[in-house]
Amino acid sequence: MNTPHVVVVMGVAGTGKTTIGPLLAARLGVPYAEGDDFHPSANIAKMSAGTPLTDDDRWPWLDAIGDWAHGREGLGGVVSCSALKRSYRDRLRVAAPGLVFVHLAGDRALIEDRMSHRQGHFMPTALLDSQFATLQPLEGDETGVVVDVTGSPEEITARAAKALSELP
């Protein structure tokens, strides 16, 4: 990537978006935005109660992330966002057409194990099945890379940066 892009670090809960996002942003020398911070309080309350969000719940959240990404066009940035469905990624691209996605992907058992050990996060492990059921992987016409989440955060970040550098 020769010019500053806005990168969306995506994937199901527990893949490490909040850990890898800031590390990747630091490595690329651009600002990081935590996607969860864009959620309205009603969304956080629903997820904390173990209730999956509906698409109607997600639209304002995605629009807020899209607005941030649009403001970073040409400057670069990294934002975390589950972006599980193609329609969600399409909505983000309406606001910021040049988005590049880093899909953090891994084995369900590994992700569940990581989720069970984290503290202070509103997303319960019980919602992991709904996350995997909703996930639509990147398609061939979407600019992005898939990065395996095995290994340390530093190893995952290095793989992501390398994969991004190899994009046309």
Phi, psi and omega per residue, in radians:
M1 nan 1.951 -3.069
N2 -1.517 -0.410 -3.125
T3 -2.034 2.761 3.141
P4 -1.147 2.102 3.083
H5 -1.864 2.817 2.949
V6 -1.699 2.154 -3.062
V7 -1.900 2.284 3.026
V8 -1.797 2.068 3.052
V9 -1.553 1.965 -2.983
M10 -2.083 2.908 3.064
G11 2.548 3.008 3.125
V12 -1.171 2.870 3.081
A13 -0.976 2.470 3.069
G14 1.550 -0.020 3.135
T15 -1.415 -0.229 3.094
G16 1.856 0.372 -3.118
K17 -0.980 -0.745 -3.092
T18 -1.292 -0.391 3.077
T19 -1.513 -0.844 -3.064
I20 -1.289 -0.647 -3.117
G21 -0.900 -0.975 3.137
P22 -1.118 -0.627 3.118
L23 -1.138 -0.737 3.122
L24 -1.162 -0.732 3.116
A25 -1.053 -0.768 3.122
A26 -1.086 -0.736 -3.131
R27 -1.131 -0.626 -3.140
L28 -1.506 -0.180 3.133
G29 1.262 0.640 -3.130
V30 -2.293 2.848 3.126
P31 -1.236 2.736 3.095
Y32 -2.047 2.464 3.018
A33 -2.188 2.288 3.109
E34 -1.429 2.014 -3.084
G35 -1.016 -0.606 -3.140
D36 -1.075 -0.462 -3.140
D37 -1.185 -0.279 -3.137
F38 -1.532 -0.157 -3.140
H39 -1.224 2.371 2.954
P40 -1.146 2.702 -3.088
S41 -1.042 -0.532 3.120
A42 -1.103 -0.644 3.111
N43 -1.150 -0.769 -3.124
I44 -1.116 -0.695 3.111
A45 -1.087 -0.747 3.125
K46 -1.082 -0.856 -3.113
M47 -1.141 -0.682 3.117
S48 -1.065 -0.543 3.123
A49 -1.458 -0.007 3.126
G50 1.481 0.289 -3.140
T51 -1.748 2.107 3.104
P52 -1.108 2.565 3.084
L53 -1.285 2.619 3.008
T54 -1.616 2.913 3.062
D55 -1.022 -0.685 3.121
D56 -1.075 -0.590 3.065
D57 -1.161 -0.619 -3.009
R58 -1.406 -0.482 -3.028
W59 -0.958 -0.864 3.139
P60 -1.094 -0.607 3.108
W61 -1.139 -0.831 3.130
L62 -1.114 -0.671 3.118
D63 -1.116 -0.667 3.121
A64 -1.163 -0.721 3.086
I65 -1.142 -0.743 3.097
G66 -1.036 -0.695 3.098
D67 -1.093 -0.753 3.107
W68 -1.080 -0.815 -3.124
A69 -1.076 -0.717 3.118
H70 -1.043 -0.731 3.136
G71 -1.167 -0.312 -3.135
R72 -1.737 -0.034 -3.120
E73 -0.991 2.333 -3.122
G74 1.418 -0.220 -3.135
L75 -1.887 -0.484 -3.119
G76 1.579 2.736 3.125
G77 3.022 2.865 3.065
V78 -2.277 2.314 3.087
V79 -2.339 2.447 3.062
S80 -1.584 2.446 3.131
C81 -2.894 2.243 -3.094
S82 -0.972 -0.720 3.067
A83 0.760 0.812 -2.992
L84 -1.197 -0.586 -3.095
K85 -1.816 2.631 3.060
R86 -0.988 -0.709 -3.122
S87 -1.088 -0.555 3.095
Y88 -1.219 -0.739 3.127
R89 -1.169 -0.670 3.075
D90 -1.058 -0.723 3.139
R91 -1.108 -0.723 3.081
L92 -1.079 -0.700 -3.113
R93 -1.233 -0.381 3.051
V94 -1.075 -0.749 -3.138
A95 -1.346 -0.627 -3.057
A96 -2.429 1.495 -3.009
P97 -1.046 -0.415 -3.075
G98 -1.586 0.237 -3.107
L99 -0.991 2.545 3.054
V100 -2.127 2.359 -3.084
F101 -1.872 2.406 2.964
V102 -1.985 1.847 -3.135
H103 -1.559 1.901 3.059
L104 -1.402 2.076 -3.024
A105 -2.281 2.556 3.118
G106 -2.935 3.059 3.140
D107 -1.139 2.393 -3.089
R108 -1.005 -0.724 -3.111
A109 -1.087 -0.729 3.107
L110 -1.099 -0.793 -3.105
I111 -1.143 -0.741 3.111
E112 -1.084 -0.722 3.110
D113 -1.056 -0.787 3.134
R114 -1.107 -0.731 3.140
M115 -1.103 -0.638 -3.081
S116 -1.219 -0.304 -3.122
H117 -1.760 -0.148 -3.124
R118 -1.510 2.656 -3.097
Q119 -2.151 2.617 3.023
G120 1.372 0.282 3.110
H121 -1.917 2.472 -3.048
F122 -1.340 -0.275 -3.053
M123 -1.491 1.955 3.126
P124 -1.352 2.677 3.107
T125 -1.009 -0.500 -3.114
A126 -1.032 -0.411 -3.129
L127 -1.527 -0.011 -3.093
L128 -1.079 -0.722 3.131
D129 -1.044 -0.724 3.137
S130 -1.173 -0.559 3.094
Q131 -1.127 -0.840 3.132
F132 -1.148 -0.618 3.130
A133 -1.161 -0.574 -3.113
T134 -1.420 -0.503 -3.021
L135 -0.988 2.192 2.984
Q136 -2.066 1.906 -3.084
P137 -1.038 2.799 3.084
L138 -0.936 2.461 3.090
E139 -1.742 2.888 -3.052
G140 -1.003 -0.474 -3.121
D141 -1.612 0.120 3.110
E142 -1.788 2.283 3.140
T143 -1.319 2.043 3.134
G144 3.007 3.118 -3.108
V145 -2.396 2.671 3.042
V146 -1.842 2.272 -3.091
V147 -2.180 2.182 3.122
D148 -1.215 2.447 -3.056
V149 -1.712 0.277 3.037
T150 -1.360 2.621 3.125
G151 1.738 -3.035 -3.104
S152 -1.366 2.812 3.067
P153 -0.957 -0.650 -3.139
E154 -1.161 -0.696 3.115
E155 -1.163 -0.728 3.129
I156 -1.118 -0.765 3.126
T157 -1.083 -0.738 3.118
A158 -1.080 -0.749 3.102
R159 -1.089 -0.724 -3.136
A160 -1.126 -0.812 -3.134
A161 -1.089 -0.713 3.127
K162 -1.121 -0.813 3.138
A163 -1.071 -0.706 3.110
L164 -1.131 -0.674 -3.125
S165 -1.166 -0.355 -3.128
E166 -1.606 -0.059 3.073
L167 -1.193 2.546 3.116
P168 -1.143 nan nan
